[in-house]
Amino acid sequence: MKRLDTSEIIFKILAYVLVTLFAIATLYPFLYTIFAAISSKAAMDSGSVVFWPVDPDFLAVKAFFEDPTQGVRLWRSYTNTLFYTFYGTLFSMGVSIFAGYALSKSNLLFKRQIAFFIIFTMWFSAGLMPTYYNYQSLLVSNRWGIIYGFGVQAFNIILLRNYFQGISKEIEEAAIVDGANELQLLTSIYIPMSKSAIATVTLFYALSRWNGYFWNRILVSNVNEHPLQVILRSIVQEAGDSETGFDYPYSLRSLAYAAIVLSVIPIIIIYPYLQKYFARGVNVGGVKE
């Protein structure tokens, strides 16, 4: 058995200590959110909640299930976010897959020019105000407008294109000899052989839709169509306002933390199933020309 010298032992100790501290630093905010969500009003108002819940009562969490005022706006925004995430991801993936597949073909007319214009949008943007007026002119002012207005991201198209280019052309040629058309090539060969890249891009789009906040708040005037993140901001803002004029049996800060906990549950459930595709999908799709 190889014996470690002093420098190696010190290095390993420091490495483990630093990794442990980093893990604690990243985990603590999430744990504090849970502690604050279930602590009593007196504990939150006095600042007693630090490392564990104090006098747990779950009143803030129950408010979203029992209080019509709090429950309606949260669950309505939850429904909107599910709408944006499901249909938005579906639309984005459809466009990205077809675009990536077309750009992977060597016989595509003006292939380099089209790819250049797509990549160009990754380097330069028009700026905030021109982008805002552009979205207004495209009627991006409701739920469906948000879905098509933010349909695709250039990076994801290029990632899928690179992955498709790495698929063996011999398999494609054999399928063409058997009479397969372009749609059959895409659905029977390219998509089944690109599950890791497609899963990665799907998660990218889903997270982007789930966390969508700024443009939805700016462009959509109908409060009933706002997603979860916009409503979370209003709840957090109310929690920081001491002049609300209402006397609740729970702290408004606990209410804000409870809303945050409820908002991340779907991501926590879904992420472990797709995380395994991350490294493989990005690495393989990102190193091709």
C-alpha positions as a Markdown table, in Angstrom:
| # | Residue | x | y | z |
|---|---|---|---|---|
| 1 | Met | 0.0 | 0.0 | 0.0 |
| 2 | Lys | 1.4 | 3.4 | -1.1 |
| 3 | Arg | 2.2 | 5.6 | 1.8 |
| 4 | Leu | 1.2 | 9.3 | 1.5 |
| 5 | Asp | 3.8 | 11.9 | 2.4 |
| 6 | Thr | 3.0 | 15.0 | 4.5 |
| 7 | Ser | 2.3 | 17.4 | 1.7 |
| 8 | Glu | -0.3 | 15.0 | 0.1 |
| 9 | Ile | -2.0 | 14.5 | 3.5 |
| 10 | Ile | -2.2 | 18.3 | 4.0 |
| 11 | Phe | -3.6 | 18.7 | 0.5 |
| 12 | Lys | -6.3 | 16.1 | 1.0 |
| 13 | Ile | -7.3 | 17.5 | 4.3 |
| 14 | Leu | -7.6 | 21.1 | 2.8 |
| 15 | Ala | -9.5 | 19.8 | -0.2 |
| 16 | Tyr | -12.0 | 17.9 | 1.9 |
| 17 | Val | -12.5 | 20.9 | 4.2 |
| 18 | Leu | -13.0 | 23.3 | 1.3 |
| 19 | Val | -15.4 | 21.0 | -0.4 |
| 20 | Thr | -17.4 | 20.5 | 2.8 |
| 21 | Leu | -17.5 | 24.2 | 3.4 |
| 22 | Phe | -18.6 | 24.9 | -0.1 |
| 23 | Ala | -21.4 | 22.2 | 0.2 |
| 24 | Ile | -22.6 | 23.8 | 3.4 |
| 25 | Ala | -22.6 | 27.2 | 1.9 |
| 26 | Thr | -24.7 | 26.1 | -1.0 |
| 27 | Leu | -27.1 | 23.9 | 1.0 |
| 28 | Tyr | -27.7 | 26.3 | 3.9 |
| 29 | Pro | -29.8 | 28.9 | 2.0 |
| 30 | Phe | -32.1 | 26.1 | 0.8 |
| 31 | Leu | -32.4 | 24.7 | 4.3 |
| 32 | Tyr | -33.0 | 28.2 | 5.8 |
| 33 | Thr | -35.8 | 28.7 | 3.3 |
| 34 | Ile | -37.5 | 25.5 | 4.7 |
| 35 | Phe | -36.9 | 26.5 | 8.3 |
| 36 | Ala | -38.3 | 30.0 | 7.8 |
| 37 | Ala | -41.4 | 28.7 | 6.0 |
| 38 | Ile | -42.5 | 26.5 | 8.9 |
| 39 | Ser | -41.4 | 28.7 | 11.8 |
| 40 | Ser | -43.8 | 30.7 | 14.0 |
| 41 | Lys | -44.6 | 34.4 | 13.4 |
| 42 | Ala | -43.0 | 35.4 | 16.7 |
| 43 | Ala | -39.8 | 33.5 | 15.8 |
| 44 | Met | -39.5 | 35.2 | 12.4 |
| 45 | Asp | -40.3 | 38.6 | 13.7 |
| 46 | Ser | -37.7 | 38.3 | 16.4 |
| 47 | Gly | -35.0 | 36.9 | 14.1 |
| 48 | Ser | -34.6 | 33.7 | 16.1 |
| 49 | Val | -34.6 | 31.4 | 13.0 |
| 50 | Val | -31.0 | 30.7 | 12.0 |
| 51 | Phe | -30.0 | 27.0 | 11.9 |
| 52 | Trp | -33.3 | 25.2 | 12.6 |
| 53 | Pro | -37.1 | 25.9 | 12.7 |
| 54 | Val | -38.3 | 27.6 | 15.8 |
| 55 | Asp | -41.8 | 26.8 | 17.2 |
| 56 | Pro | -43.0 | 25.1 | 13.9 |
| 57 | Asp | -46.6 | 25.7 | 13.1 |
| 58 | Phe | -46.9 | 25.4 | 9.3 |
| 59 | Leu | -49.4 | 28.2 | 9.2 |
| 60 | Ala | -47.7 | 30.0 | 6.3 |
| 61 | Val | -47.7 | 26.8 | 4.2 |
| 62 | Lys | -51.3 | 26.0 | 5.1 |
| 63 | Ala | -52.3 | 29.5 | 3.9 |
| 64 | Phe | -51.8 | 28.6 | 0.3 |
| 65 | Phe | -54.2 | 25.6 | 0.7 |
| 66 | Glu | -56.8 | 27.1 | 3.1 |
| 67 | Asp | -56.7 | 30.9 | 2.5 |
| 68 | Pro | -58.6 | 31.7 | -0.7 |
| 69 | Thr | -56.8 | 35.0 | -1.1 |
| 70 | Gln | -53.3 | 33.6 | -0.9 |
| 71 | Gly | -54.2 | 30.3 | -2.5 |
| 72 | Val | -55.8 | 31.6 | -5.7 |
| 73 | Arg | -53.0 | 33.8 | -6.8 |
| 74 | Leu | -50.3 | 31.2 | -6.1 |
| 75 | Trp | -52.0 | 28.2 | -7.8 |
| 76 | Arg | -53.2 | 30.3 | -10.7 |
| 77 | Ser | -49.7 | 31.5 | -11.3 |
| 78 | Tyr | -48.6 | 27.8 | -10.8 |
| 79 | Thr | -51.0 | 26.8 | -13.6 |
| 80 | Asn | -49.6 | 29.6 | -15.8 |
| 81 | Thr | -46.1 | 28.5 | -15.2 |
| 82 | Leu | -46.9 | 24.9 | -16.1 |
| 83 | Phe | -48.6 | 26.2 | -19.3 |
| 84 | Tyr | -45.5 | 28.2 | -20.2 |
| 85 | Thr | -43.2 | 25.3 | -19.3 |
| 86 | Phe | -45.0 | 22.5 | -21.1 |
| 87 | Tyr | -46.1 | 24.3 | -24.3 |
| 88 | Gly | -43.1 | 26.6 | -24.4 |
| 89 | Thr | -40.6 | 23.7 | -24.1 |
| 90 | Leu | -42.6 | 21.7 | -26.7 |
| 91 | Phe | -42.6 | 24.5 | -29.2 |
| 92 | Ser | -38.9 | 25.4 | -28.6 |
| 93 | Met | -37.8 | 21.8 | -28.9 |
| 94 | Gly | -39.7 | 21.3 | -32.1 |
| 95 | Val | -38.2 | 24.4 | -33.8 |
| 96 | Ser | -34.7 | 23.6 | -32.4 |
| 97 | Ile | -34.7 | 20.0 | -33.5 |
| 98 | Phe | -35.8 | 20.8 | -37.1 |
| 99 | Ala | -33.4 | 23.7 | -37.3 |
| 100 | Gly | -30.5 | 21.7 | -35.9 |
| 101 | Tyr | -31.3 | 18.8 | -38.3 |
| 102 | Ala | -31.4 | 21.1 | -41.3 |
| 103 | Leu | -28.1 | 22.8 | -40.4 |
| 104 | Ser | -26.4 | 19.4 | -40.0 |
| 105 | Lys | -27.1 | 18.5 | -43.7 |
| 106 | Ser | -24.2 | 19.3 | -46.0 |
| 107 | Asn | -26.5 | 19.8 | -49.0 |
| 108 | Leu | -28.5 | 22.6 | -47.4 |
| 109 | Leu | -28.5 | 25.7 | -49.5 |
| 110 | Phe | -26.8 | 28.7 | -47.9 |
| 111 | Lys | -26.0 | 26.6 | -44.9 |
| 112 | Arg | -23.0 | 28.7 | -43.8 |
| 113 | Gln | -24.9 | 32.0 | -44.2 |
| 114 | Ile | -27.9 | 30.7 | -42.2 |
| 115 | Ala | -25.6 | 29.3 | -39.4 |
| 116 | Phe | -23.8 | 32.7 | -39.3 |
| 117 | Phe | -26.9 | 34.6 | -38.7 |
| 118 | Ile | -28.0 | 32.3 | -36.0 |
| 119 | Ile | -24.6 | 32.4 | -34.3 |
| 120 | Phe | -24.6 | 36.2 | -34.7 |
| 121 | Thr | -27.5 | 36.5 | -32.3 |
| 122 | Met | -25.3 | 34.9 | -29.6 |
| 123 | Trp | -22.6 | 37.6 | -30.0 |
| 124 | Phe | -24.7 | 40.8 | -30.4 |
| 125 | Ser | -28.1 | 42.0 | -29.2 |
| 126 | Ala | -30.1 | 45.1 | -30.2 |
| 127 | Gly | -30.3 | 46.3 | -26.6 |
| 128 | Leu | -33.1 | 46.4 | -24.1 |
| 129 | Met | -35.4 | 49.1 | -25.6 |
| 130 | Pro | -35.2 | 48.0 | -29.3 |
| 131 | Thr | -35.9 | 44.4 | -28.1 |
| 132 | Tyr | -38.9 | 45.6 | -26.1 |
| 133 | Tyr | -40.4 | 47.5 | -29.0 |
| 134 | Asn | -39.7 | 44.5 | -31.3 |
| 135 | Tyr | -41.7 | 42.2 | -28.9 |
| 136 | Gln | -44.5 | 44.8 | -28.8 |
| 137 | Ser | -44.7 | 44.9 | -32.6 |
| 138 | Leu | -44.8 | 41.0 | -32.7 |
| 139 | Leu | -47.8 | 41.2 | -30.3 |
| 140 | Val | -45.9 | 39.3 | -27.5 |
| 141 | Ser | -48.5 | 40.4 | -24.9 |
| 142 | Asn | -50.2 | 37.2 | -23.7 |
| 143 | Arg | -49.4 | 33.6 | -22.8 |
| 144 | Trp | -49.2 | 32.3 | -26.4 |
| 145 | Gly | -47.2 | 35.4 | -27.4 |
| 146 | Ile | -44.6 | 34.6 | -24.7 |
| 147 | Ile | -44.3 | 31.1 | -26.1 |
| 148 | Tyr | -43.6 | 32.0 | -29.7 |
| 149 | Gly | -41.8 | 35.2 | -28.9 |
| 150 | Phe | -39.1 | 33.4 | -26.9 |
| 151 | Gly | -39.3 | 30.2 | -28.9 |
| 152 | Val | -35.7 | 29.3 | -29.4 |
| 153 | Gln | -32.1 | 30.0 | -28.3 |
| 154 | Ala | -29.3 | 30.0 | -30.8 |
| 155 | Phe | -27.0 | 28.0 | -28.5 |
| 156 | Asn | -29.4 | 25.1 | -28.3 |
| 157 | Ile | -29.8 | 25.0 | -32.0 |
| 158 | Ile | -26.0 | 24.9 | -32.5 |
| 159 | Leu | -25.7 | 22.2 | -29.8 |
| 160 | Leu | -28.2 | 20.0 | -31.5 |
| 161 | Arg | -26.7 | 20.6 | -34.9 |
| 162 | Asn | -23.3 | 19.6 | -33.7 |
| 163 | Tyr | -24.7 | 16.4 | -32.1 |
| 164 | Phe | -26.5 | 15.5 | -35.3 |
| 165 | Gln | -23.4 | 16.0 | -37.3 |
| 166 | Gly | -21.6 | 13.4 | -35.2 |
| 167 | Ile | -24.1 | 10.7 | -36.1 |
| 168 | Ser | -22.6 | 8.1 | -38.5 |
| 169 | Lys | -23.5 | 8.9 | -42.1 |
| 170 | Glu | -23.3 | 5.2 | -43.0 |
| 171 | Ile | -26.5 | 4.6 | -41.0 |
| 172 | Glu | -28.2 | 7.4 | -42.8 |
| 173 | Glu | -27.1 | 6.2 | -46.2 |
| 174 | Ala | -28.4 | 2.7 | -45.4 |
| 175 | Ala | -31.8 | 4.1 | -44.4 |
| 176 | Ile | -31.9 | 6.1 | -47.7 |
| 177 | Val | -31.2 | 3.0 | -49.7 |
| 178 | Asp | -34.2 | 1.4 | -47.9 |
| 179 | Gly | -36.4 | 4.3 | -49.1 |
| 180 | Ala | -36.4 | 6.5 | -46.0 |
| 181 | Asn | -37.3 | 10.2 | -46.5 |
| 182 | Glu | -36.0 | 13.2 | -44.5 |
| 183 | Leu | -38.8 | 13.0 | -41.9 |
| 184 | Gln | -38.2 | 9.3 | -41.4 |
| 185 | Leu | -34.5 | 9.9 | -41.0 |
| 186 | Leu | -35.1 | 12.4 | -38.3 |
| 187 | Thr | -37.7 | 10.5 | -36.3 |
| 188 | Ser | -36.2 | 7.0 | -36.7 |
| 189 | Ile | -32.4 | 7.6 | -36.6 |
| 190 | Tyr | -31.4 | 11.1 | -35.5 |
| 191 | Ile | -33.8 | 11.6 | -32.6 |
| 192 | Pro | -33.4 | 8.1 | -31.1 |
| 193 | Met | -29.6 | 8.4 | -31.3 |
| 194 | Ser | -29.5 | 11.8 | -29.8 |
| 195 | Lys | -31.5 | 11.2 | -26.5 |
| 196 | Ser | -28.8 | 12.7 | -24.3 |
| 197 | Ala | -28.5 | 15.9 | -26.3 |
| 198 | Ile | -32.2 | 16.3 | -26.6 |
| 199 | Ala | -32.8 | 15.6 | -22.9 |
| 200 | Thr | -30.1 | 18.3 | -22.1 |
| 201 | Val | -31.7 | 20.9 | -24.4 |
| 202 | Thr | -35.1 | 20.0 | -23.1 |
| 203 | Leu | -34.0 | 20.7 | -19.5 |
| 204 | Phe | -32.4 | 24.0 | -20.6 |
| 205 | Tyr | -35.6 | 25.2 | -22.2 |
| 206 | Ala | -37.8 | 23.9 | -19.3 |
| 207 | Leu | -35.7 | 25.6 | -16.7 |
| 208 | Ser | -35.7 | 28.8 | -18.7 |
| 209 | Arg | -39.5 | 28.7 | -19.1 |
| 210 | Trp | -40.0 | 27.8 | -15.4 |
| 211 | Asn | -37.8 | 30.7 | -14.2 |
| 212 | Gly | -39.2 | 33.2 | -16.7 |
| 213 | Tyr | -39.8 | 36.5 | -15.0 |
| 214 | Phe | -38.5 | 39.7 | -16.5 |
| 215 | Trp | -40.1 | 39.8 | -20.0 |
| 216 | Asn | -43.3 | 38.2 | -18.8 |
| 217 | Arg | -43.7 | 40.9 | -16.2 |
| 218 | Ile | -42.9 | 43.7 | -18.7 |
| 219 | Leu | -44.9 | 42.5 | -21.7 |
| 220 | Val | -48.0 | 40.7 | -20.2 |
| 221 | Ser | -50.3 | 43.3 | -18.6 |
| 222 | Asn | -53.0 | 40.7 | -17.6 |
| 223 | Val | -52.1 | 39.7 | -14.0 |
| 224 | Asn | -54.1 | 36.5 | -14.4 |
| 225 | Glu | -51.5 | 35.3 | -17.0 |
| 226 | His | -48.4 | 36.0 | -14.9 |
| 227 | Pro | -46.2 | 33.0 | -14.1 |
| 228 | Leu | -45.1 | 31.8 | -10.7 |
| 229 | Gln | -41.9 | 33.9 | -10.5 |
| 230 | Val | -43.7 | 37.2 | -11.0 |
| 231 | Ile | -46.2 | 36.3 | -8.2 |
| 232 | Leu | -43.3 | 35.2 | -6.0 |
| 233 | Arg | -41.7 | 38.6 | -6.4 |
| 234 | Ser | -44.9 | 40.3 | -5.3 |
| 235 | Ile | -45.2 | 38.1 | -2.3 |
| 236 | Val | -41.6 | 38.7 | -1.3 |
| 237 | Gln | -42.1 | 42.5 | -1.9 |
| 238 | Glu | -45.2 | 42.4 | 0.4 |
| 239 | Ala | -43.1 | 40.5 | 3.0 |
| 240 | Gly | -40.6 | 43.3 | 3.0 |
| 241 | Asp | -43.3 | 46.0 | 3.4 |
| 242 | Ser | -44.1 | 46.6 | 7.1 |
| 243 | Glu | -47.1 | 48.8 | 6.2 |
| 244 | Thr | -49.3 | 46.1 | 4.8 |
| 245 | Gly | -52.2 | 46.9 | 7.2 |
| 246 | Phe | -53.1 | 43.3 | 7.7 |
| 247 | Asp | -52.7 | 41.1 | 10.7 |
| 248 | Tyr | -52.0 | 37.5 | 9.8 |
| 249 | Pro | -51.4 | 34.6 | 12.2 |
| 250 | Tyr | -48.1 | 34.0 | 10.3 |
| 251 | Ser | -45.2 | 36.1 | 9.3 |
| 252 | Leu | -45.4 | 37.4 | 5.7 |
| 253 | Arg | -41.7 | 36.5 | 5.4 |
| 254 | Ser | -42.7 | 32.9 | 6.2 |
| 255 | Leu | -45.4 | 33.1 | 3.6 |
| 256 | Ala | -42.7 | 34.2 | 1.0 |
| 257 | Tyr | -40.4 | 31.4 | 2.0 |
| 258 | Ala | -43.3 | 28.9 | 1.8 |
| 259 | Ala | -44.1 | 30.1 | -1.7 |
| 260 | Ile | -40.4 | 29.6 | -2.7 |
| 261 | Val | -40.4 | 26.1 | -1.3 |
| 262 | Leu | -43.6 | 25.2 | -3.2 |
| 263 | Ser | -42.2 | 26.6 | -6.4 |
| 264 | Val | -39.0 | 24.5 | -6.5 |
| 265 | Ile | -40.6 | 21.1 | -5.7 |
| 266 | Pro | -41.2 | 20.2 | -9.4 |
| 267 | Ile | -37.6 | 21.1 | -10.4 |
| 268 | Ile | -36.2 | 19.0 | -7.5 |
| 269 | Ile | -38.3 | 16.0 | -8.6 |
| 270 | Ile | -37.5 | 16.2 | -12.3 |
| 271 | Tyr | -33.8 | 17.3 | -12.2 |
| 272 | Pro | -32.3 | 14.0 | -10.9 |
| 273 | Tyr | -33.8 | 12.1 | -13.8 |
| 274 | Leu | -32.3 | 14.4 | -16.5 |
| 275 | Gln | -29.1 | 15.4 | -14.8 |
| 276 | Lys | -27.3 | 12.3 | -16.0 |
| 277 | Tyr | -27.6 | 13.5 | -19.5 |
| 278 | Phe | -26.0 | 16.9 | -18.9 |
| 279 | Ala | -22.3 | 16.2 | -19.2 |
| 280 | Arg | -22.7 | 13.7 | -22.1 |
| 281 | Gly | -25.1 | 15.9 | -24.0 |
| 282 | Val | -23.1 | 19.1 | -23.7 |
| 283 | Asn | -19.7 | 17.7 | -24.2 |
| 284 | Val | -20.6 | 15.6 | -27.3 |
| 285 | Gly | -22.7 | 18.4 | -28.8 |
| 286 | Gly | -20.2 | 21.1 | -28.0 |
| 287 | Val | -17.0 | 19.9 | -29.5 |
| 288 | Lys | -18.0 | 19.4 | -33.0 |
| 289 | Glu | -17.5 | 22.0 | -35.7 |
